[in-house]
Amino acid sequence: MSLPECPKCGSEYVYEDQPLLICPECAHEWNPNEEVVDEDAIILKDSNGNLLAEGDKVTLIKDLKVKGSSQVLKVGTKATIKRFVDGDHDIDCKVDGAGDMMLKSQFVKKA
């Protein structure tokens, strides 16, 4: 019988204990019949409350000044989300006509 590797550390030394699988190396316990949820994943919502995902296209909902520049990003400017990060500016994205930038999720809506 073949048991899956540990989802936390990748160890192959997993054993069964009743309905749970247990990893002796990192002490992680999980039920193989339940959906695996990444507890460290960042969940963000746009200004309308829609869930955002990496790779989504978003649109700015207000004019934003670019810090350290005289450039202004206008309402309706489109961007593509590259990744989510922890912090004040929580979206790392590529803005059309402006390049790579960090934006706040409260100033975008899903396109």
C-alpha positions as a printed Julia matrix, in Angstrom:
111×3 Matrix{Float64}:
   0.0    0.0     0.0
   1.42   3.37   -0.98
   0.77   6.45    1.16
   1.17  10.02   -0.18
   4.09  12.2     0.83
   3.69  14.78    3.6
   2.27  18.04    2.13
   4.35  20.15    4.55
   7.85  18.69    4.31
   7.62  16.11    1.51
   8.69  13.2     3.72
   7.95   9.71    2.44
   7.79   8.22    5.97
   4.07   8.8     6.51
   1.95   6.43    8.58
  -1.77   5.98    9.28
  -3.45   6.47   12.64
  -7.2    5.88   12.38
  -8.52   8.27    9.66
  -5.45  10.55    9.8
  -2.06  10.4     8.13
   0.89  11.53   10.27
   4.39  12.62    9.33
   6.98  11.6    11.96
   9.51  14.16   10.7
   7.47  17.39   11.02
   4.54  16.08   13.15
   1.98  17.27   10.58
  -1.39  15.47   10.72
  -4.01  15.57    7.96
  -7.03  13.73    6.68
  -6.34  12.44    3.15
 -10.07  12.66    2.28
 -10.27  16.42    2.94
  -9.26  19.13    0.5
  -5.77  20.49    1.19
  -5.85  24.2     2.09
  -2.66  26.27    2.21
  -2.81  28.14    5.53
  -0.03  30.52    4.45
  -1.85  31.64    1.3
  -2.75  35.32    1.07
  -6.43  35.93    0.28
  -7.23  39.35   -1.17
 -10.44  40.97   -2.36
 -10.88  43.9    -4.72
 -12.85  47.07   -3.95
 -16.12  45.28   -4.83
 -15.43  42.25   -2.63
 -14.47  39.84   -5.44
 -11.68  37.37   -4.69
  -8.44  38.11   -6.55
  -6.02  35.49   -7.87
  -2.53  35.68   -9.3
  -2.74  36.27  -13.05
  -6.02  38.21  -12.87
  -6.51  41.38  -14.88
  -7.55  44.37  -12.75
  -8.52  47.99  -13.39
  -7.75  51.04  -11.24
 -10.8   52.69   -9.67
  -9.18  56.07   -8.92
  -6.26  58.24  -10.03
  -3.06  57.26   -8.23
   0.12  59.34   -8.0
   3.31  57.37   -8.47
   5.59  58.01   -5.5
   8.87  59.67   -6.48
   7.58  60.66   -9.89
   5.27  63.21  -11.48
   3.41  60.37  -13.22
  -0.27  59.73  -12.43
  -2.04  56.44  -13.12
  -5.53  57.29  -14.38
  -8.85  55.62  -13.6
  -9.39  52.61  -15.87
  -5.7   51.79  -16.27
  -5.35  48.02  -16.59
  -2.84  45.85  -14.72
  -2.0   42.16  -14.46
  -1.38  40.65  -11.01
   1.95  38.82  -10.78
   1.86  37.86   -7.09
   0.51  38.77   -3.66
   2.77  40.02   -0.88
   2.36  40.88    2.79
   2.39  44.56    3.64
   0.65  47.83    2.92
   0.89  47.54   -0.88
  -0.23  43.94   -1.23
  -0.33  43.4    -5.01
   2.79  43.13   -7.17
   1.62  43.75  -10.72
   2.5   44.95  -14.2
   0.65  48.16  -15.04
  -0.02  48.9   -18.7
   2.15  51.83  -19.79
   3.95  52.15  -16.44
   5.73  48.83  -15.81
   6.05  46.83  -12.6
   4.47  48.35   -9.49
   3.04  47.59   -6.1
  -0.63  48.49   -5.59
  -3.16  48.3    -2.79
  -6.05  45.9    -3.37
  -8.56  48.54   -2.22
  -7.84  50.65   -5.34
  -8.46  47.95   -7.96
 -11.42  46.03   -9.3
 -11.44  42.79  -11.26
 -11.64  43.4   -15.0
